Structures are given as C-alpha cells and as structure tokens.
C-alpha cells in the first residue's frame, strides 16, 4: 500500500514539473520542495476529497454528461496548490486546463516508469 502511494506521489511530482514547464507564468513553483509538497497534497486529496466530491456531485455530473468531473479535478488541483507553500496557479480556467493536461502527462509518466 505504502509503495503504491509513494509511486503515485513521485508520478504526480514528475507530472507537475512537466506541467510547470508547459504553462510558464500561469503555474509557478518556488523549487523542487514546493513541487514535492504540492504533489503530496495532490496525492492525499485525490485519495480522500476527490471521491467524496464525486459522490456529492453525482447528480450534476449526470446532468452534464460527465463534464462536471473536469471542475472537480480542477478544484482538487487548485486546493493542492493552495495548501502548498511556494506554489501558484493562476485561476480556475488555468486549473481546468492543467488538470486535463495533468491527466495526460500522468498517464505517459506511469507508462514510462513501468
């Protein structure tokens, strides 16, 4: 279990570093420590808060044919940035785009790390 959590944390860290390089000034980190802190917060929030939000928002998600999931992902990402010192994300539209890209980058990084 702990091994899986550490693997997800490292994957999120590498993916956030790549997203940081792609977004320029819209997403910023003070250093490697802030990337790792944000990745840890993201890992924890994806395991705890995100499932709860998905259950609570199920009716809205059904009415929007699943598109509300993008908002949930963006809110979780924005929350992870807010809880980590030295990290900055410009706003909700940036968080929505970043969460979409983060999903793609995490998939690629997971395949590379296998």
DSSP file (Angstrom, degrees, kcal/mol; ACC not computed):
  #  RESIDUE AA STRUCTURE BP1 BP2  ACC     N-H-->O    O-->H-N    N-H-->O    O-->H-N    TCO  KAPPA ALPHA  PHI   PSI    X-CA   Y-CA   Z-CA
    1    1 A X     >        0   0    0      0, 0.0     4,-2.0     0, 0.0     5,-0.2   0.000 360.0 360.0 360.0 -50.2    0.0    0.0    0.0
    2    2 A X  H  >  +     0   0    0      1,-0.2     4,-2.3     2,-0.2     5,-0.2   0.866 360.0  55.7 -64.7 -35.2    2.7    2.5    1.0
    3    3 A X  H  > S+     0   0    0      1,-0.2     4,-2.1     2,-0.2    -1,-0.2   0.894 107.3  49.7 -62.2 -40.3    4.7    1.6   -2.0
    4    4 A X  H  > S+     0   0    0      2,-0.2     4,-2.3     1,-0.2    -2,-0.2   0.898 109.9  50.5 -66.1 -41.4    1.8    2.4   -4.3
    5    5 A X  H  X S+     0   0    0     -4,-2.0     4,-2.5     2,-0.2    -2,-0.2   0.907 110.7  48.8 -63.8 -42.3    1.3    5.8   -2.5
    6    6 A X  H  X S+     0   0    0     -4,-2.3     4,-2.6     2,-0.2    -1,-0.2   0.896 110.4  51.6 -65.1 -39.7    4.9    6.7   -3.0
    7    7 A X  H  X S+     0   0    0     -4,-2.1     4,-2.4     2,-0.2    -2,-0.2   0.912 111.6  46.6 -63.2 -42.5    4.8    5.7   -6.7
    8    8 A X  H  X S+     0   0    0     -4,-2.3     4,-2.8     2,-0.2    -2,-0.2   0.898 111.7  52.1 -65.5 -39.9    1.7    7.9   -7.2
    9    9 A X  H  X S+     0   0    0     -4,-2.5     4,-2.3     2,-0.2    -2,-0.2   0.926 112.1  44.8 -61.9 -46.0    3.4   10.8   -5.3
   10   10 A X  H  X S+     0   0    0     -4,-2.6     4,-2.6     2,-0.2     5,-0.2   0.912 113.3  50.9 -65.2 -42.6    6.6   10.5   -7.5
   11   11 A X  H  X S+     0   0    0     -4,-2.4     4,-2.4     1,-0.2    -2,-0.2   0.923 111.7  47.4 -60.8 -45.1    4.4   10.3  -10.6
   12   12 A X  H  X S+     0   0    0     -4,-2.8     4,-2.7     2,-0.2    -1,-0.2   0.887 111.2  52.4 -63.1 -38.6    2.5   13.4   -9.6
   13   13 A X  H  X S+     0   0    0     -4,-2.3     4,-2.0     2,-0.2    -2,-0.2   0.934 111.6  44.1 -63.3 -47.4    5.7   15.2   -8.8
   14   14 A X  H  X S+     0   0    0     -4,-2.6     4,-2.0     1,-0.2    -1,-0.2   0.912 114.9  50.4 -62.8 -42.1    7.2   14.5  -12.2
   15   15 A X  H  X S+     0   0    0     -4,-2.4     4,-2.6    -5,-0.2    -2,-0.2   0.898 109.3  50.1 -65.7 -40.8    4.0   15.4  -13.9
   16   16 A X  H  X S+     0   0    0     -4,-2.7     4,-2.5     2,-0.2    -1,-0.2   0.873 108.4  53.7 -64.6 -35.9    3.7   18.7  -12.0
   17   17 A X  H  X S+     0   0    0     -4,-2.0     4,-1.6     2,-0.2    -2,-0.2   0.907 111.2  45.5 -64.0 -41.2    7.2   19.5  -13.0
   18   18 A X  H  X S+     0   0    0     -4,-2.0     4,-1.8     2,-0.2    -2,-0.2   0.916 112.7  50.3 -67.3 -43.4    6.3   18.9  -16.7
   19   19 A X  H  X S+     0   0    0     -4,-2.6     4,-2.2     1,-0.2    -2,-0.2   0.888 107.3  55.4 -61.6 -39.5    3.1   20.9  -16.4
   20   20 A X  H  X S+     0   0    0     -4,-2.5     4,-1.1     1,-0.2     7,-0.2   0.903 108.2  48.2 -59.0 -42.2    5.1   23.8  -14.8
   21   21 A X  H  < S+     0   0    0     -4,-1.6    -1,-0.2     1,-0.2    -2,-0.2   0.841 113.7  47.5 -68.0 -33.1    7.4   23.8  -17.8
   22   22 A X  H  < S+     0   0    0     -4,-1.8    -2,-0.2     1,-0.2    -1,-0.2   0.834 113.0  45.5 -77.6 -33.0    4.4   23.9  -20.2
   23   23 A X  H >< S-     0   0    0     -4,-2.2     3,-1.6     1,-0.2     2,-0.3   0.613  81.3-170.3 -92.8 -12.6    2.4   26.6  -18.6
   24   24 A X  G >< S+     0   0    0     -4,-1.1     3,-0.6     1,-0.3    -1,-0.2  -0.416  70.6   2.9  64.7-122.2    5.1   29.2  -17.9
   25   25 A X  G 3  S+     0   0    0     -2,-0.3    -1,-0.3     1,-0.2     3,-0.1   0.636 121.1  71.1 -77.7 -14.7    3.9   32.0  -15.7
   26   26 A X  G <  S+     0   0    0     -3,-1.6    64,-2.0     1,-0.2     2,-0.4   0.809 108.3  32.7 -72.7 -28.8    0.4   30.6  -15.1
   27   27 A X  E <  S+A   89   0A   0     -3,-0.6     2,-0.4    -7,-0.2    -1,-0.2  -0.996  78.1 174.1-129.2 126.0    1.8   27.8  -12.9
   28   28 A X  E     -A   88   0A   0     60,-2.4    60,-2.6    -2,-0.4     2,-0.4  -0.977  15.5-167.5-136.4 146.4    4.8   28.5  -10.7
   29   29 A X  E     -A   87   0A   0     -2,-0.4    58,-0.2    58,-0.2    57,-0.1  -0.979  22.2-140.8-128.6 144.6    6.8   26.7   -8.1
   30   30 A X  S    S-     0   0    0     56,-2.3     2,-0.3    -2,-0.4    57,-0.1   0.752  76.1 -48.1 -74.0 -24.5    9.5   28.1   -5.8
   31   31 A X  S  > S-     0   0    0     55,-0.3     4,-1.5     1,-0.1    -1,-0.2  -0.978  73.8 -59.1 176.3-170.7   11.6   25.0   -6.1
   32   32 A X  H  > S+     0   0    0     -2,-0.3     4,-2.6     1,-0.2     5,-0.2   0.867 125.4  58.7 -64.5 -37.0   11.7   21.2   -6.0
   33   33 A X  H  > S+     0   0    0      1,-0.2     4,-2.3     2,-0.2    -1,-0.2   0.884 105.7  47.9 -61.0 -39.5   10.5   21.2   -2.5
   34   34 A X  H  > S+     0   0    0      2,-0.2     4,-2.3     1,-0.2    -1,-0.2   0.835 110.1  52.8 -72.8 -30.9    7.3   23.0   -3.4
   35   35 A X  H  X S+     0   0    0     -4,-1.5     4,-2.5     2,-0.2    -2,-0.2   0.931 112.1  45.6 -65.2 -44.7    6.7   20.6   -6.3
   36   36 A X  H  X S+     0   0    0     -4,-2.6     4,-2.3     2,-0.2    -2,-0.2   0.883 112.9  50.2 -66.6 -37.8    7.0   17.7   -4.0
   37   37 A X  H  X S+     0   0    0     -4,-2.3     4,-2.4     2,-0.2    -1,-0.2   0.916 112.9  46.2 -65.8 -42.4    4.8   19.3   -1.4
   38   38 A X  H  X S+     0   0    0     -4,-2.3     4,-2.7     2,-0.2    -2,-0.2   0.894 112.1  51.2 -66.3 -39.6    2.1   20.0   -4.0
   39   39 A X  H  X S+     0   0    0     -4,-2.5     4,-2.4     2,-0.2    -2,-0.2   0.892 110.8  48.7 -64.0 -39.5    2.4   16.5   -5.4
   40   40 A X  H  X S+     0   0    0     -4,-2.3     4,-2.4     2,-0.2    -2,-0.2   0.927 112.6  47.4 -65.9 -44.7    2.0   15.1   -1.9
   41   41 A X  H  X S+     0   0    0     -4,-2.4     4,-2.9     1,-0.2     5,-0.2   0.915 112.6  49.9 -61.3 -42.7   -1.1   17.3   -1.2
   42   42 A X  H  X S+     0   0    0     -4,-2.7     4,-2.4     2,-0.2    -2,-0.2   0.903 110.2  50.3 -62.7 -41.8   -2.5   16.3   -4.6
   43   43 A X  H  X S+     0   0    0     -4,-2.4     4,-1.1     2,-0.2    -2,-0.2   0.917 113.9  44.6 -62.2 -44.5   -1.9   12.6   -3.9
   44   44 A X  H  X S+     0   0    0     -4,-2.4     4,-1.4     1,-0.2     3,-0.3   0.924 115.0  47.5 -66.6 -45.1   -3.7   12.9   -0.5
   45   45 A X  H  X>S+     0   0    0     -4,-2.9     5,-2.6     1,-0.2     4,-0.6   0.854 108.4  54.7 -67.9 -34.6   -6.6   15.0   -1.9
   46   46 A X  H  <5S+     0   0    0     -4,-2.4     5,-0.3    -5,-0.2    -1,-0.2   0.791 112.8  44.4 -68.0 -26.0   -7.1   12.6   -4.8
   47   47 A X  H  <5S+     0   0    0     -4,-1.1    -2,-0.2    -3,-0.3    -1,-0.2   0.723 131.1  17.0 -88.2 -22.7   -7.4    9.7   -2.3
   48   48 A X  H  X5S+     0   0    0     -4,-1.4     4,-1.0    -5,-0.1    -3,-0.2   0.810 128.8  31.1-115.4 -59.9   -9.7   11.5    0.2
   49   49 A X  H  X5S+     0   0    0     -4,-0.6     4,-2.6    -5,-0.3     5,-0.2   0.886 110.8  60.6 -77.4 -40.4  -11.5   14.6   -1.0
   50   50 A X  H  ><S+     0   0    0     -5,-2.6     4,-2.3     1,-0.2    -1,-0.2   0.904 104.6  47.8 -59.7 -45.4  -12.0   13.8   -4.7
   51   51 A X  H  > S+     0   0    0     -5,-0.3     4,-2.0    -6,-0.3    -1,-0.2   0.901 112.6  50.5 -62.6 -37.4  -14.1   10.6   -4.2
   52   52 A X  H  X S+     0   0    0     -4,-1.0     4,-2.4     1,-0.2    -2,-0.2   0.920 110.6  48.5 -64.7 -43.5  -16.3   12.5   -1.7
   53   53 A X  H  X S+     0   0    0     -4,-2.6     4,-2.4     1,-0.2    -1,-0.2   0.885 109.2  53.8 -63.2 -38.4  -16.8   15.3   -4.2
   54   54 A X  H  < S+     0   0    0     -4,-2.3    -1,-0.2    -5,-0.2    -2,-0.2   0.897 110.2  46.5 -64.0 -39.9  -17.6   12.9   -6.9
   55   55 A X  H >< S+     0   0    0     -4,-2.0     3,-1.1     1,-0.2     4,-0.3   0.935 115.1  45.9 -67.2 -45.6  -20.3   11.2   -4.8
   56   56 A X  H 3< S+     0   0    0     -4,-2.4     3,-0.3     1,-0.2    -2,-0.2   0.845 117.3  44.0 -65.6 -33.9  -21.8   14.6   -3.7
   57   57 A X  T 3X S+     0   0    0     -4,-2.4     4,-2.7    -5,-0.2    -1,-0.2   0.276  79.2 111.9 -96.0  11.7  -21.7   16.0   -7.3
   58   58 A X  H <> S+     0   0    0     -3,-1.1     4,-2.5     1,-0.2     5,-0.2   0.889  75.7  50.6 -54.9 -45.3  -23.1   12.8   -8.9
   59   59 A X  H  > S+     0   0    0     -3,-0.3     4,-2.2    -4,-0.3    -1,-0.2   0.917 113.8  45.0 -61.3 -40.2  -26.5   14.4  -10.0
   60   60 A X  H  > S+     0   0    0      2,-0.2     4,-1.7     1,-0.2    -1,-0.2   0.889 111.7  53.4 -68.4 -38.3  -24.7   17.4  -11.6
   61   61 A X  H  <>S+     0   0    0     -4,-2.7     5,-3.4     1,-0.2     6,-0.3   0.899 109.6  47.8 -63.1 -40.7  -22.2   15.1  -13.2
   62   62 A X  H ><5S+     0   0    0     -4,-2.5     3,-1.4    -5,-0.2    -1,-0.2   0.921 110.8  51.2 -65.6 -43.6  -25.0   13.0  -14.7
   63   63 A X  H 3<5S+     0   0    0     -4,-2.2    -1,-0.2     1,-0.3    -2,-0.2   0.793 113.6  44.6 -65.5 -27.2  -26.8   16.1  -16.0
   64   64 A X  T ><5S-     0   0    0     -4,-1.7     3,-1.6    -5,-0.1    -1,-0.3   0.226 114.6-115.3-100.8  14.5  -23.7   17.5  -17.6
   65   65 A X  T < 5S-     0   0    0     -3,-1.4    -3,-0.2     1,-0.3    -2,-0.1   0.844  75.7 -50.3  55.5  37.3  -22.8   14.1  -19.1
   66   66 A X  T > <S+     0   0    0     -5,-3.4     3,-1.4    -6,-0.2     4,-0.3   0.310 110.8 115.4  90.3  -8.5  -19.6   13.8  -17.1
   67   67 A X  T X>  +     0   0    0     -3,-1.6     3,-1.4    -6,-0.3     4,-0.6   0.765  64.6  69.8 -68.0 -23.1  -18.2   17.2  -17.9
   68   68 A X  H 3> S+     0   0    0     -7,-0.3     4,-2.0     1,-0.3     3,-0.3   0.723  82.5  74.8 -66.5 -18.6  -18.6   18.4  -14.3
   69   69 A X  H <> S+     0   0    0     -3,-1.4     4,-2.7     1,-0.2    -1,-0.3   0.840  88.3  60.0 -60.3 -32.8  -15.7   15.9  -13.5
   70   70 A X  H <> S+     0   0    0     -3,-1.4     4,-2.2    -4,-0.3    -1,-0.2   0.896 105.0  48.1 -60.8 -40.0  -13.4   18.5  -15.1
   71   71 A X  H  X S+     0   0    0     -4,-0.6     4,-2.6    -3,-0.3    -2,-0.2   0.907 110.4  50.9 -67.9 -41.5  -14.5   21.0  -12.5
   72   72 A X  H  X S+     0   0    0     -4,-2.0     4,-2.3     2,-0.2    -2,-0.2   0.932 111.2  48.3 -61.4 -45.3  -14.0   18.5   -9.7
   73   73 A X  H  X S+     0   0    0     -4,-2.7     4,-2.2     1,-0.2    -1,-0.2   0.905 112.4  49.2 -60.4 -42.0  -10.5   17.7  -10.9
   74   74 A X  H  X S+     0   0    0     -4,-2.2     4,-2.8     2,-0.2    -2,-0.2   0.890 109.9  50.6 -66.6 -39.7   -9.6   21.4  -11.2
   75   75 A X  H  X S+     0   0    0     -4,-2.6     4,-2.4     2,-0.2    -1,-0.2   0.909 110.8  48.8 -65.2 -41.5  -10.9   22.2   -7.7
   76   76 A X  H  X S+     0   0    0     -4,-2.3     4,-2.1     2,-0.2    -2,-0.2   0.911 113.6  47.2 -64.0 -42.1   -8.8   19.4   -6.2
   77   77 A X  H  X S+     0   0    0     -4,-2.2     4,-2.1     2,-0.2    -2,-0.2   0.925 112.6  48.6 -64.4 -45.1   -5.7   20.6   -8.1
   78   78 A X  H  X S+     0   0    0     -4,-2.8     4,-2.2     1,-0.2    -2,-0.2   0.884 110.7  51.7 -62.6 -39.2   -6.4   24.2   -7.0
   79   79 A X  H  X S+     0   0    0     -4,-2.4     4,-1.8     2,-0.2    -1,-0.2   0.893 107.8  51.8 -64.2 -40.7   -6.8   23.0   -3.4
   80   80 A X  H  X S+     0   0    0     -4,-2.1     4,-0.6     1,-0.2    -2,-0.2   0.895 111.3  47.7 -63.1 -39.7   -3.5   21.2   -3.6
   81   81 A X  H >< S+     0   0    0     -4,-2.1     3,-0.7     1,-0.2     6,-0.3   0.889 110.2  52.5 -66.8 -38.8   -1.8   24.3   -4.8
   82   82 A X  H 3< S+     0   0    0     -4,-2.2    -2,-0.2     1,-0.2    -1,-0.2   0.825 109.1  49.6 -67.5 -30.8   -3.4   26.4   -2.1
   83   83 A X  H 3< S+     0   0    0     -4,-1.8     2,-0.5    -5,-0.1    -1,-0.2   0.566  99.0  79.1 -84.7  -8.8   -2.2   24.0    0.6
   84   84 A X  S X< S-     0   0    0     -3,-0.7     3,-1.1    -4,-0.6     2,-0.2  -0.884  77.7-132.0-108.7 124.6    1.4   24.0   -0.6
   85   85 A X  T 3  S+     0   0    0     -2,-0.5   -55,-0.1     1,-0.2   -48,-0.1  -0.483  90.4  24.8 -69.3 138.7    3.8   26.9    0.2
   86   86 A X  T 3  S+     0   0    0      1,-0.3   -56,-2.3    -2,-0.2     2,-0.4   0.592  97.1 108.7  85.2  11.3    5.7   28.2   -2.8
   87   87 A X  E <   -A   29   0A   0     -3,-1.1     2,-0.4    -6,-0.3    -1,-0.3  -0.944  42.6-175.1-122.7 147.2    3.2   27.0   -5.5
   88   88 A X  E     -A   28   0A   0    -60,-2.6   -60,-2.4    -2,-0.4     2,-0.4  -1.000  11.3-177.1-142.5 135.0    0.9   29.2   -7.6
   89   89 A X  E     -A   27   0A   0     -2,-0.4   -62,-0.2   -62,-0.2   -63,-0.1  -0.998  28.3-132.4-130.4 136.4   -1.8   28.5  -10.1
   90   90 A X        -     0   0    0    -64,-2.0     2,-0.3    -2,-0.4    -1,-0.1   0.849  62.5 -56.9 -63.0 -43.8   -3.4   31.5  -11.9
   91   91 A X     >  -     0   0    0    -65,-0.1     4,-2.4     1,-0.1     5,-0.2  -0.974  64.0 -62.2-179.5-174.2   -7.1   30.6  -11.5
   92   92 A X  H  > S+     0   0    0     -2,-0.3     4,-2.5     2,-0.2     5,-0.2   0.894 125.4  52.8 -64.1 -42.1   -9.9   28.1  -12.2
   93   93 A X  H  > S+     0   0    0      1,-0.2     4,-2.2     2,-0.2    -1,-0.2   0.919 112.6  46.2 -59.9 -39.9   -9.6   28.2  -16.0
   94   94 A X  H  > S+     0   0    0      1,-0.2     4,-3.0     2,-0.2    -1,-0.2   0.898 111.4  52.4 -65.6 -39.5   -5.9   27.5  -15.7
   95   95 A X  H  X S+     0   0    0     -4,-2.4     4,-2.4     2,-0.2    -2,-0.2   0.869 107.9  51.6 -64.8 -36.2   -6.6   24.8  -13.2
   96   96 A X  H  X S+     0   0    0     -4,-2.5     4,-1.8     2,-0.2    -2,-0.2   0.952 114.2  42.3 -64.8 -49.0   -9.1   23.2  -15.6
   97   97 A X  H  X S+     0   0    0     -4,-2.2     4,-2.5     1,-0.2     5,-0.2   0.913 115.5  50.5 -63.1 -41.8   -6.6   23.2  -18.5
   98   98 A X  H  X S+     0   0    0     -4,-3.0     4,-3.0     1,-0.2    -1,-0.2   0.875 108.1  52.4 -65.3 -37.2   -3.9   22.0  -16.1
   99   99 A X  H  X S+     0   0    0     -4,-2.4     4,-1.8     2,-0.2    -1,-0.2   0.875 110.0  48.9 -67.9 -35.4   -6.0   19.1  -14.8
  100  100 A X  H  X S+     0   0    0     -4,-1.8     4,-1.6     2,-0.2    -2,-0.2   0.954 116.4  42.0 -65.3 -49.1   -6.7   17.9  -18.3
  101  101 A X  H  X S+     0   0    0     -4,-2.5     4,-3.0     1,-0.2     5,-0.2   0.880 111.1  56.9 -64.5 -38.0   -3.0   18.1  -19.2
  102  102 A X  H  X S+     0   0    0     -4,-3.0     4,-2.9     1,-0.2     5,-0.2   0.892 104.1  52.9 -61.8 -39.4   -2.0   16.6  -15.9
  103  103 A X  H  X S+     0   0    0     -4,-1.8     4,-1.7     2,-0.2    -1,-0.2   0.917 112.8  44.2 -60.4 -43.8   -4.2   13.5  -16.6
  104  104 A X  H  X S+     0   0    0     -4,-1.6     4,-1.9     2,-0.2    -2,-0.2   0.925 115.2  47.1 -67.2 -44.8   -2.5   13.0  -19.9
  105  105 A X  H  X S+     0   0    0     -4,-3.0     4,-3.0     1,-0.2     5,-0.2   0.899 109.4  53.7 -66.6 -41.0    1.0   13.6  -18.5
  106  106 A X  H  X S+     0   0    0     -4,-2.9     4,-2.6    -5,-0.2    -1,-0.2   0.904 107.8  52.0 -59.4 -40.9    0.4   11.3  -15.5
  107  107 A X  H  X S+     0   0    0     -4,-1.7     4,-1.8    -5,-0.2    -1,-0.2   0.918 112.4  44.6 -61.4 -43.8   -0.7    8.5  -18.0
  108  108 A X  H  X S+     0   0    0     -4,-1.9     4,-2.2     2,-0.2    -2,-0.2   0.928 113.7  49.2 -67.1 -45.0    2.5    8.9  -20.0
  109  109 A X  H  X S+     0   0    0     -4,-3.0     4,-2.5     1,-0.2    -2,-0.2   0.895 109.2  53.1 -63.1 -40.1    4.8    9.1  -16.9
  110  110 A X  H  X S+     0   0    0     -4,-2.6     4,-0.7    -5,-0.2    -1,-0.2   0.904 109.8  48.4 -60.5 -41.2    3.1    6.0  -15.5
  111  111 A X  H  < S+     0   0    0     -4,-1.8     3,-0.5     1,-0.2    -2,-0.2   0.892 112.5  48.3 -66.0 -39.5    3.8    4.1  -18.7
  112  112 A X  H  < S+     0   0    0     -4,-2.2    -2,-0.2     1,-0.2    -1,-0.2   0.881 110.6  51.1 -68.3 -37.8    7.5    5.3  -18.8
  113  113 A X  H  <        0   0    0     -4,-2.5    -1,-0.2     1,-0.2    -2,-0.2   0.589 360.0 360.0 -78.3  -9.6    8.0    4.3  -15.1
  114  114 A X     <        0   0    0     -4,-0.7    -1,-0.2    -3,-0.5    -2,-0.1   0.492 360.0 360.0 -68.9 360.0    6.6    0.7  -15.6
